Amino acid sequence: MRKLQAFIFLLGCLISISTLSQTKKIIIKAGKLIDTENGKVLTDQIIYIENDTIKAVGNNVAIPKDATIIDLSKATVLPGLIDCHTHLTGQPTGDYYGDIFRRTPVDDAITAHIFAKRTLDAGFTTCRDVGSRGFVDVALRNAINKNEIPGPRLIVCTFFIGSTGSHGDLNGFSPYINFEGPKEMNGIANGVDELRKQVRYNIKYGADVIKFGASAGVLSEEESVGAPQFTQEEMNAIVDEAKMWGRKTCAHAHGTEAIKMAVKAGVASIEHGSLIDAEGIELMKQRGTYLVADIYNDDYILSEYAKLGFPEKILNKERSIGKLQRENFAKAVKAGVKIAYGTDAGVYPHGWNGKQFYYMVKFGLTPMQAIQSATINAADLLGWKDKVGSIAVGKWADLIAVSTNPIDNVTVLENVQFVMKAGVVYKNELTK
């Protein structure tokens, strides 16, 4: 009996030693470190990582003898960036009508991994993906989580929920055009009961967040650009149903009245927010609602979308709203509305996510505030503040680095040179 006990004890010791030997230890020497929680730039910091988690940060961290050292002492290290408004499963191909009528979710699935890798290489280690077809976003999220393909960790919404004739519907074409498939896979629902069912359907098949169209939009062929497209009761039902299932909601909302209706319904964020007024700004401040405004892509749409075959009607919508969106963003910033970074990537080429930093600073944020919008603020909006958004003990080892200090020139974040996600280095152009 004693021999058996001794054998079991010895076996346990061997297992423990084996487990310890498998622990991956990494030390990162950071010349500068952006402390997003406190809005400071720290110097000569050491970040100690075990496997996928940050274990220590400071200027006096003990360095284990068996740790791999990554010397970024001449660089600035930041938390992995977060984009709260992406569409990773597609982008315009140059054939507007072909994209609508000939591409299928299978086509989207074939290329989605390419866009995910480009986004990760751009320094965005977490994204909220807010609209896809055929559950491609769910499959992409799952494949990334299983380490089958590289990409940012994803929070996905499955189908954009819209009303009949809305921004989420197919407008301007013959009523005899019919896309077969389950009704719920169109995301189109009307009335409180249908909308509650649609929310449940999205969640059943993998939605982490619920997105709906509170207003009309730009890149669609309905007449308005900002009119409400659900009643207050319908918006309330969407948010209430999502909340019951433990999900946050975000609202596509360009129009003044639709923004206020969505905020009153209790959404976590307003996407776009182009025509927000003083009352809407005050309401968002009172409710703590985030603004996620895609203020870069106006430039890309107006310079490239005619070449990509988009109808003049859509270009005219963008001309009518792009400048106003930026002006109203500046008003919201000045008033103290909470801002989270979101680009609408997919409207422009994936991997260009960092281009928006320049515009956020141009229209009112300091460089540190712009960085915080894409780190600690975005993490708060996603409900992941304990996991991402800052370089702190217990959080995932999601880190990026650039050669110069982005506080001095935020555009350096358009070319991120080092990317680590969960302790794995995916890009390194700084220590070669």
N, C-alpha and C positions, 0 to 999 in steps of 0.2 A: 504493500500500500504506500509505504514511504517512497519507494522507488518510482511509483506512478506519479505521486505528488511532485517529486523532484523533477521528473520528466516534463510534467505540465508546466511547472514554474520556468524551467529552462526554455521550453518552447515559447512561452509568453515573452520571455526576455528577448529571444531571437526575433520574434515578430515585432516587438517594440523597436529594437535596433534597426531592423529592416525598414520600418515605417519612417524612423528618423532620418535614415540615410537617403530616403526618397524625397525629403523636403528640399525644394529648390529655394536657394537663398540668393537674393540679388541686392547689391548696394548701388544706388545711383548717387553720384556726386553732382550736385546742382550748383552751378555758379550763382544763379539767381533762381528764386522760386516764387511764383505768384500765389500768395495766400488769399484765395478767393473769399474765405469766410470773414476775414478782417480787412480786406482791401489793401493789403500791403505787399511790398516786394521784399522778400528776405534774401540774404546773401549767404553763400557758403553753407548750404544745407546738405544733409545726408538723409536719404530715404532708404529705409530697410524694408525689403519685401520678402515674404515667405509665400511661395506658390503664387496665389492670385490676390493676396491681401497685403495691405500696408501695415507693418508692425511697429515702425518707429519713424519719427521725423524730427530733425533738429540739427544743431551744429556740433553736437557732442555725442553722437550715436556710436556705440561700439560696433566694430566691423568684424563679423565672424571670419575665421581663417578660411573656411570653405565656401565663402560667398563669391559669386561672380560680380565683378565690379564694372560698372558702366560709367565712364568718365564724361560727364556733361558739365564740367566745371567752367567751360567757356560759353555755355549756353543758358537760356532761360527755360525753366521747366514749368509746365502748367498741368492742371488736371485735364484729362481727356475732354474734348468739347462735346456739347450736346446740341442737336438740332431738333426742335420740337415740331417742325412741320416739313416733312419730306414725303415724296412719292417714289420710293425706291424701285418700284416694279416697272417703271417706264419713263420715257421722255420722247418728245416729238422726233419722228424719223425723217421728216421732210415731205411726207405725204399725208396731209390733213385728213382727207376722206378715207384713205387707205387705213390709217390708224384707227378710225372709227369703225369701219365696216369690214376690214379684212384681217386685222390682228385679233387674236384670241388670247385668253389667259395663258394658253400654252406658250405662245410667243413671248409673253411677259416673263414667264417662268424661265425660259431659256436664257434671257439676258439679265435677269434681276441680280444674279450673283456678281456680274461685272460691275454693276452700279454700286452694289454693297461694298465691294473691294475698293473702288475709287473713293467712296465716302470715308471708309476707314483710313485709307492712305492720306486723306485730307485732314486727319486729326480728329474726326468725329467718331468717338467710340460708343456713343449712345444716340439713338434717334427715336422720335415718335413718328411713326409712319401713318399718315392720316387719309388713306383711301387707296384701295386696290381692287382688282377684279379676281373673281374665282378663288379666293382664299390664297392667292399667291403670297401675300404678305405673311400669312400664318406659316406657310411652308418655309419661307425664307427665314423667318424668326427661328423656327425650330431647327433648321439645318445649321444656322449660326450657333445656336445654343449647344448643339451637339458637337461643335467643332468640325463639322463636315465641310464647311466653307468659311473663309474669312469675311468678316463684316462687323458693323457696329451691333451691339445688343439692341434689340428692337422692342418697342411698345407699339402694338398694331391695333387698327380699328376695324379691319375687314371692310365692310361696305359703307360708303357715304350714304347717310339717310336723307332723302329728299322727298318733296311732295311731287305730285303729278305736274308736269310742265315746268319744273324747277331747274335750278342749276345742276342738280344731280340727275336730271332726266335727259332723254334724247329729244332735242327740240329742232324745229325747222325742217323736218322731213315728212315724208308721206306716212299717214297713219297705218298703211298696209305693211310698213317695215316692222318686222317682229323678230325679236331675239328670243329663241326658245330657252327654257330653263326654269327652275323654281322662281316664283314671283319674288321671293325674299332676296334672291341673288341680284336683283336690280337695285335693291336698297330703296325702292319707291314705296311709300306708305302714306296714308291719309287718315286723319281722325285718331283719337286717343287710343282706341283699342288696337288698330292696325300698327300704330307706332310702338306701343308696348310690345307687341308680338315681334316686330322687327328688331327691337333692342335685344329681346331674348334670343332671337335667332342668331344675331351677330355674336352674342356672348357664348351661346352654345357651341359655335364652331371656331372660337378662339380669340374673340376681341378682348383686348386689354383695356381699351378706351372706346368711348362712343363719340362719333362725330356726326353732326347733322348740319344741314344747310338752313340757317336762319334767314338768309337773304339770297337774292339773286347774285350772279357772279359775272366775271369778266370773260373767261375763256369758255364760254358756252353761248348758244344762239337764242336764248330767251331775250325778250325785249329790254327788260330792266337790268341795271347793274347793282341795285341795292335795295329793292323793295322787299318787305317781309314775305316769306314763302311758307310759313306756318303761323297758326294763331298762337296766342299766349298759352292757351290751354294745351295745345299740342306740344309746344316747347316744354312746358311744365311736366307733361307726361313723360317725355323722353328722359329728362334729367332725373325725375323721380324714379323711373324704372331702372335706369342705370345705377343710381345710388343704392337701390335695394339689392342689387347684385354686386355691390362693392366696386363699381366702376366710375371713374370721372368722365365728364363730358367736355367736349370742345365744340364751338360753333363757328362755322364759316359765316362771317357776317361783314359785309361791306357797308350796308346802309345804316343810316342814323337810327331809325326807329327799331330796326331788327337787332342792332347791337344792344339797345336798352332792354328789349324784350328778352333776349338771351341771358343777359346779366341778371335780370329779375328772376328768370327761371332757375338760376343757380349754376351756370356753367363754370368750369374751372378756368377756361380761357376763351378769349375772342380771337379768332384767326382773321388776319387782314386788318379789320377795324378802320377801313379807309375813310369813311365819312362820319366818324365819331364827333360829337359836339360836346360843349361844356357840360351839359347835363349827363351825358353818357360817361364822360371822364370822371365826374364826381361820383356817379353810381358805381363805377368800377373801383374807385378808391375805397368807397364805403364797404363794398362786398369783398374786397381783396382779390378781384378778378385779374388774371394776367392778360396782357396784350401781347400777341404773337404776330408781329407785322413784318411781312416780306417786302422790305423796302429797297432791295437791290433789283429785283427782276424786272421792274419797269424798263430799265435800260436795255436789257436783253430782248424783251418782247418787242419793243419799238424798233430795235435795230435788226432783228433776225426773223420775226414771225411772218412777215410778208414773204420772205424767201422760203419759209417752211410751208407755204400754201394756206395760211390761215386767212379766213375771209376778212374783208375790209371792215365789216360790221364789228368784229371782235377787236380789231386794232383801234377802231374809234372808241370803243369802250375803254380800252387801256389809256388812250390819250385823255379821256375825260376824267380819269380817276387817279392816275399815277402820281401826279404832282400834289393833288389834294391829300393823298395818303401820307406822303412824306411830311407835309405841313402839319397834318393832324397828329402824326406820330410825335413831332417835336412838341406840340402842345401837351400831349399826354405825358411825355417825359418830364417836361417842366412842372407839370401839376403833381407828379409823384406817383403815377400809375405804375404798378409792378410790370416789369418787362422781361419776357423770356425770348430767347433766340429761336427764330424759325424762318426758314428761307423759301419754302415751296420748291425745294430742289426736285427736279423732274420737269418743272416748267422751263428751267435752263439746265445745262449739262451737269450731271452728278459729278461731284468732286470739286465743284466751284463754291461750295458752301461758305468758305471763309471770306468771299468777296463782300459779304454784307457788313462785316465789321466796320469798314470804312464809312459806309452810309449811316450806320448807327451813331458813329462819332460825329459825322457831319451834321446830323439832325438832332444833336442834343446830349448824347451820352458822353461821359468821359471814357477814355480807353479802358480804365479799370471797370467801370460800370458795364461797358459792352462785353468785356470778358466775363464778368459775373452773370450777365444775362445768358451766356452760353455755358455756364458751369453751375454755380450754386443756386441761382434763380431757376434755371431750367430743371435742375434736380428736384427742387421744391415743387414745381408745377407737376412733375411726373409722379411725385410721391416716393422718390428714391433718394431723398436727401441723406439718408443714412448709408447709402451705397456708393454714390458718385457725386461729382460736383466740386470736390476739394481734395487736396492731398492731405489726408488725415488718417490717424490710426483706426484700423477696423474697416476702412473702405477698400473697394476693389482697386487693384493696382492698374488704374487707367491713367496714363501719363503721356504727355506730348512735350516736345521741345523744339525751340527755334533758336537760330544763331544769335539774334539780337533781342533786346527787350521790347515786347509789344506795347508797353506803356509809352514808350517813346515814339513808336510807329506801328500802329495796330495792323497795317497792311502786311506785316511779316507773317501774319496768321493765314494769309492766302497760300503760303508755301511752307507747310509744316514739314520738318526734316526728320523728326523722330516720333514714332508712334508705338506705344505699348498698351495693350489691352489685357487685363487680367494676368499681368505678369509676363506676357509673351510679347516679344518685340516683333512687330510686323514691318517696320520701316526704320532704317537708320542711315542717315546721310551725314551724321555728325562725327562719328568716331572711326570712320574707315581710314 
